[in-house]
């Protein structure tokens, strides 16, 4: 009896071999696709893993400081995108005389109201101790939406450019104040505050350095594109703000700080007895360090605006105005980064002596640059000013950490940052009204630094001689 022959491959054995071959082939294809996908993602995931490893090192990942470093990098990248767009619109797009008038208008419409708003930023944020993450996210979201408003204003030239720019400025400074208040809450074990602030600042500087050429490339496509880039970056920052640890929103043990050196400076209701413990004085060292830092911040604002117009009208020998400004900007950024890096190494030294030394160094360089005015001296002054500003600010942070009780430390950070921003505004206003004479302008800058140095050096040296053991009174 003839038996039916089963076609090869139709039996269980043959079918199993065919199925395995098909699965093996499919597996190879999927493996190849995964390999290609990994290769395509590597240029993005590789640097991302490297950044995450660097920002989360030495316990920063566990404490939450690493996420704050990343958030500050996002903040710096978004701000530089807006800066590129506004500088090209307000400054580079018109002749020098007209640009000076437009920048003066910009200062009048944006900086003057900011000067009035800045003093209330710190006290207002003191009332939001349980909403710091929301405040930082709100500052990010506000700048994202304002970037869209600016994207249409830079093309049409409408007056809405100025109130939108003011909103960006206020939101940026509000973020800075909250960030300063948040850092003490995220210190890893064994970290000093100056080291933590150094890492956060370096993260922002590196992100700014990466984003600046990208913003310039987007600007070449059109004036709107850097603002679109800023919108995307700030939206990312909005969500990143809420990834910070919940302890950022804790206000346990905090009170409001008064930036007064002694009881004679107190006035109003603070002279009456208080029911809750509160800071009666932040001490001589902190107030004098704040004065010296205000002088450096004022010089920074002055140099930005004065040199911007001076180098546009009288570029460096053999260079265009844009290249001349770029050289000075790179010198200032390099000095700032170096000062931030050196700050961590100086963390165990006397902060008062560091402030006295760096402010005195800037004063000497400013006088030298005024007497021997030239391209090299201007770039050198920008580098030294950036170095001194970074190192002096880190030293101020160390003094606040050392001399201000934890009870009111975050409030002291918020209020000191607001005062420093006001000093920058004042310096910018001085720089915009001066005649474009190099030596004369740098002498004015030297006078600004001399005022801050001479009025604070005695108090800072006296504090250093006492070893910084004088503590503020707490009622």
C-alpha positions in Angstrom: 0.0 0.0 0.0 1.6 3.2 -1.1 2.2 5.8 1.5 1.8 9.5 0.8 5.2 11.3 0.9 5.3 14.4 2.9 7.0 17.3 1.1 10.4 18.2 2.6 10.1 20.9 5.1 6.4 20.1 5.9 7.3 17.6 8.7 7.8 18.7 12.2 11.6 18.2 11.8 11.8 20.0 8.5 9.5 22.7 9.6 11.5 23.2 12.8 14.7 23.7 10.8 13.0 26.1 8.5 11.5 28.0 11.4 14.8 28.2 13.2 16.5 29.5 10.1 13.8 32.1 9.6 14.0 33.2 13.2 17.8 33.3 13.0 17.7 35.5 9.9 15.1 37.8 11.6 17.3 37.9 14.7 20.4 38.9 12.6 18.4 41.6 10.9 17.1 43.0 14.2 20.6 42.8 15.7 22.0 44.7 12.8 19.3 47.3 13.1 20.0 47.7 16.8 23.7 48.0 16.1 23.0 50.7 13.5 20.6 52.5 16.0 23.3 52.4 18.7 25.8 53.8 16.3 23.5 56.6 15.3 22.6 57.4 18.9 26.2 57.3 20.1 27.1 60.9 19.1 24.3 62.0 21.4 24.1 59.4 24.1 27.9 59.3 24.6 28.3 62.9 25.5 25.0 62.8 27.5 26.4 59.9 29.6 29.7 61.8 30.0 27.9 64.9 31.1 25.8 63.0 33.6 28.8 61.2 35.0 30.6 64.5 35.5 27.7 66.4 37.0 26.8 63.5 39.4 30.3 62.8 40.6 31.4 62.9 44.3 27.9 62.5 45.7 26.3 65.2 43.6 23.9 62.7 42.0 22.6 61.5 45.3 22.2 64.9 46.8 20.4 66.4 43.8 23.2 68.9 43.1 23.9 67.2 39.7 20.4 68.0 38.5 20.8 71.6 39.5 24.1 71.8 37.6 22.3 70.4 34.5 19.4 72.8 35.0 21.8 75.8 35.3 23.5 74.6 32.0 20.1 74.7 30.3 19.5 78.2 31.8 22.8 79.5 30.4 22.2 78.0 27.0 18.8 79.5 26.7 20.0 82.9 27.9 22.8 83.1 25.4 20.4 82.3 22.5 18.3 85.3 23.5 21.4 87.4 23.9 22.6 86.6 20.4 19.2 87.4 18.9 18.8 90.7 20.8 22.4 91.8 20.2 22.1 91.3 16.5 18.8 93.2 16.4 19.5 96.1 18.7 23.2 96.5 18.2 24.7 95.1 15.0 21.8 95.8 12.6 22.1 99.6 12.5 25.0 102.2 12.3 26.9 103.0 15.5 25.2 106.3 16.4 21.7 104.8 15.9 22.7 101.6 17.7 23.8 103.7 20.7 20.4 105.4 20.8 18.6 102.1 20.5 20.7 100.5 23.3 20.1 103.6 25.4 16.3 103.1 24.8 16.7 99.5 25.6 18.4 100.3 28.9 15.8 103.0 29.7 12.8 100.8 29.0 14.1 97.5 30.4 16.8 98.2 32.9 15.2 101.2 34.7 12.0 99.2 35.6 14.2 96.3 36.5 16.1 98.5 38.9 12.8 99.2 40.6 11.7 95.6 40.5 15.0 94.0 41.6 14.7 95.0 45.3 11.4 93.2 45.6 12.6 90.0 43.9 14.4 88.7 47.0 11.7 89.5 49.6 9.0 88.1 47.2 10.8 84.8 46.8 11.2 84.7 50.6 7.5 84.2 50.6 7.7 81.2 48.3 10.0 78.9 50.3 7.7 75.9 49.6 7.6 76.6 45.9 11.2 77.0 44.7 10.9 74.3 42.1 7.7 75.9 40.8 9.4 79.3 40.8 12.3 78.0 38.8 10.0 76.3 36.4 7.9 79.4 36.1 11.0 81.5 35.3 11.9 79.0 32.5 8.4 78.9 31.1 8.0 82.7 31.2 11.2 83.0 29.1 10.1 80.3 26.7 6.9 82.2 26.0 8.6 85.6 25.8 11.1 84.1 23.3 8.2 83.5 21.0 7.0 87.1 21.5 10.5 88.3 20.7 10.7 86.1 17.6 8.1 88.3 15.9 9.3 91.6 17.4 12.8 91.2 16.1 11.5 91.0 12.5 8.8 93.7 12.7 10.7 96.0 15.1 7.6 96.6 17.2 7.9 98.2 20.6 6.8 95.0 22.2 10.5 94.0 21.9 11.3 96.1 25.0 8.7 94.9 27.5 9.3 91.3 26.4 13.1 91.9 26.9 12.3 93.3 30.4 10.3 90.2 31.2 13.2 88.0 30.1 15.6 89.9 32.3 13.4 89.8 35.4 12.7 86.1 34.9 16.4 85.4 34.4 17.3 87.3 37.6 14.5 85.6 39.6 15.9 82.2 38.5 19.4 83.3 39.7 18.1 84.4 43.1 16.2 81.1 43.6 19.2 79.1 42.4 21.4 80.8 45.0 18.9 80.0 47.7 18.6 76.3 46.6 22.3 75.4 46.6 22.7 75.1 50.4 19.9 72.5 50.4 21.7 70.2 47.9 25.2 70.1 49.4 26.7 66.6 49.1 28.5 65.2 52.2 31.9 66.8 52.5 31.1 69.6 50.0 31.7 73.2 50.9 29.3 75.8 49.6 32.0 77.4 47.5 32.9 74.1 45.8 29.2 73.4 45.1 28.7 76.9 43.6 31.9 76.5 41.6 30.6 73.3 40.0 27.2 74.9 39.2 28.8 78.0 37.7 31.2 75.9 35.6 28.3 73.9 34.3 26.6 77.1 33.2 29.7 78.5 31.6 30.4 75.3 29.6 26.8 75.2 28.3 27.1 78.9 27.3 30.3 78.2 25.4 28.6 75.4 23.5 25.4 77.3 22.8 27.0 80.6 21.7 28.3 79.3 18.3 25.1 77.3 17.8 23.1 80.5 18.4 25.4 82.4 15.9 24.7 79.7 13.3 21.0 79.9 13.8 21.2 83.7 13.5 22.7 83.2 10.1 19.5 81.4 9.1 17.4 84.3 10.3 16.8 86.5 13.4 14.0 84.3 14.6 15.9 81.1 14.8 17.9 81.7 17.9 14.7 82.6 19.7 13.1 79.4 18.5 16.1 77.6 19.9 15.7 79.4 23.2 12.0 78.4 23.3 12.9 74.7 23.0 15.7 75.0 25.6 13.5 76.8 28.2 10.7 74.3 27.7 13.1 71.5 28.5 14.3 73.5 31.6 10.7 73.9 32.8 10.3 70.1 33.0 13.8 69.7 34.4 13.1 72.0 37.3 10.6 69.6 38.7 13.1 66.8 38.7 15.0 68.5 41.6 14.6 66.8 45.0 11.6 67.7 47.1 13.8 69.0 49.8 14.4 72.1 47.6 10.9 73.1 48.6 11.5 72.7 52.3 11.8 75.8 54.4 12.4 74.1 57.7 14.5 76.3 60.0 14.6 79.3 57.7 13.9 83.0 58.4 14.5 86.3 56.7 17.9 87.9 56.6 18.7 91.5 57.0 21.9 92.7 55.2 23.0 95.1 58.0 26.5 95.2 59.4 25.5 96.4 62.8 22.5 97.2 64.9 22.8 100.9 64.1 21.7 100.1 60.6 18.5 98.4 61.7 15.3 100.4 61.5 11.5 100.1 61.4 9.7 97.1 62.8 12.9 95.0 63.0 14.0 97.1 66.0 11.1 95.6 68.0 11.5 92.3 69.7 10.6 89.4 67.5 8.7 86.2 68.5 10.7 84.0 66.1 14.5 83.7 66.0 15.9 86.0 63.4 19.2 87.4 62.1 20.1 90.7 63.7 23.3 91.2 61.6 25.2 89.3 58.9 28.5 90.6 60.2 31.2 93.0 59.0 32.9 90.5 56.7 29.8 89.7 54.7 28.6 93.2 54.2 32.1 94.4 53.1 32.5 91.4 50.9 29.2 92.3 49.3 30.4 95.8 48.7 33.6 94.7 47.0 31.6 92.2 44.9 29.1 95.0 43.9 32.1 97.1 42.7 33.3 94.2 40.5 29.7 93.5 39.2 29.3 97.3 38.4 32.6 97.1 36.5 31.3 94.1 34.6 28.2 95.9 33.4 30.2 99.0 32.6 32.8 97.1 30.4 30.1 95.2 28.5 28.4 98.3 27.3 31.3 100.7 27.0 33.6 98.3 25.2 30.8 97.1 22.9 30.4 100.6 21.5 34.1 101.5 21.7 35.3 98.5 19.8 32.6 98.9 17.2 33.7 102.4 16.5 37.4 101.7 16.9 38.1 98.0 16.4 41.3 96.3 17.3 44.1 96.7 14.7 43.5 94.6 11.7 40.2 93.2 13.0 36.6 93.8 12.4 34.2 95.1 15.1 32.6 91.7 15.5 36.0 89.9 15.8 37.2 92.5 18.3 34.2 92.0 20.5 34.5 88.3 20.1 38.1 88.4 21.4 37.2 90.5 24.4 34.2 88.2 25.1 36.4 85.0 24.9 39.0 86.6 27.2 36.3 87.5 29.8 34.7 84.1 29.6 38.1 82.3 29.9 39.0 84.5 32.9 35.6 83.7 34.5 36.0 80.0 34.0 39.5 80.0 35.4 38.4 82.0 38.5 35.6 79.5 39.1 38.0 76.6 38.8 40.5 78.2 41.1 37.8 79.0 43.6 37.4 75.3 44.6 41.2 75.1 45.3 41.0 78.3 47.5 38.0 77.0 49.5 40.0 76.5 52.7 41.9 79.8 52.5 40.7 83.1 54.1 37.9 84.4 51.8 38.5 88.0 53.0 42.1 88.1 51.8 41.1 86.5 48.4 38.5 89.3 47.9 41.0 92.1 48.8 43.7 90.6 46.6 41.6 90.1 43.4 39.9 93.5 43.7 43.2 95.1 44.1 44.5 93.2 41.1 41.7 94.4 39.0 42.3 98.0 40.1 46.0 97.8 39.1 45.2 96.3 35.7 42.4 98.8 35.0 44.8 101.7 35.7 47.5 100.1 33.6 45.0 99.5 30.7 43.9 103.2 30.9 47.4 104.5 30.8 48.7 102.1 28.1 45.5 101.7 26.2 45.6 99.1 23.5 44.1 95.9 22.2 46.2 93.6 24.4 45.5 95.6 27.5 41.7 95.7 26.9 41.6 91.9 26.4 43.8 91.5 29.5 41.5 93.7 31.6 38.4 91.7 30.4 40.2 88.4 31.4 41.3 89.7 34.8 37.9 91.3 35.5 36.2 88.0 34.7 38.6 86.0 36.9 38.2 88.4 39.8 34.4 88.5 39.6 34.1 84.7 39.7 36.6 84.2 42.5 35.3 87.1 44.6 31.7 85.8 44.3 32.8 82.3 45.4 34.5 83.9 48.4 31.4 85.9 49.2 29.5 82.6 49.2 32.1 81.1 51.5 31.7 84.0 53.9 27.9 83.7 53.9 28.3 80.0 54.6 30.8 80.7 57.5 29.2 83.7 59.2 25.5 83.5 58.5 23.5 81.0 60.5 21.7 78.3 58.5 18.5 79.7 59.9 18.7 82.7 57.5 21.3 81.6 55.0 19.1 81.1 52.0 17.4 84.5 52.5 20.9 86.1 52.7 21.8 84.5 49.4 18.6 85.8 47.7 19.0 89.4 48.9 22.8 89.6 48.1 22.2 88.3 44.6 19.5 91.0 44.0 21.9 93.7 45.2 24.7 92.5 42.9 22.3 92.5 39.9 21.4 96.1 40.7 25.1 97.0 40.7 25.4 95.4 37.2 22.5 97.6 36.0 24.2 100.7 37.4 27.5 99.9 35.7 25.7 99.3 32.4 24.0 102.7 32.6 27.4 104.4 33.2 28.9 102.7 30.3 26.2 103.7 27.8 26.4 107.5 28.6 30.2 108.0 28.5 32.0 109.3 25.4 33.9 106.7 23.4 37.4 107.6 24.6 39.3 104.5 25.6 41.7 105.8 28.2 39.0 108.0 29.8 36.5 105.2 30.0 38.9 102.8 31.6 39.8 105.4 34.2 36.2 105.6 35.1 36.1 101.8 35.4 39.2 102.0 37.6 37.4 104.6 39.8 34.4 102.3 40.2 36.7 99.5 41.4 38.8 101.8 43.6 35.6 103.0 45.4 34.6 99.5 46.2 38.1 98.4 47.2 39.0 101.4 49.4 35.7 101.3 51.3 35.9 97.6 52.1 39.6 96.7 52.4 40.0 97.7 56.1 36.9 95.8 57.2 37.9 92.7 55.3 41.5 92.7 56.5 40.3 93.3 60.1 37.9 90.3 59.8 40.7 88.1 58.5 43.0 89.1 61.4 40.3 88.0 63.8 40.2 84.6 62.0 36.6 85.1 61.0 35.4 84.0 64.5 33.1 87.0 65.0 29.6 85.6 64.6 26.4 87.5 63.9 24.0 87.9 66.8 20.8 85.9 66.6 18.0 87.2 68.7 
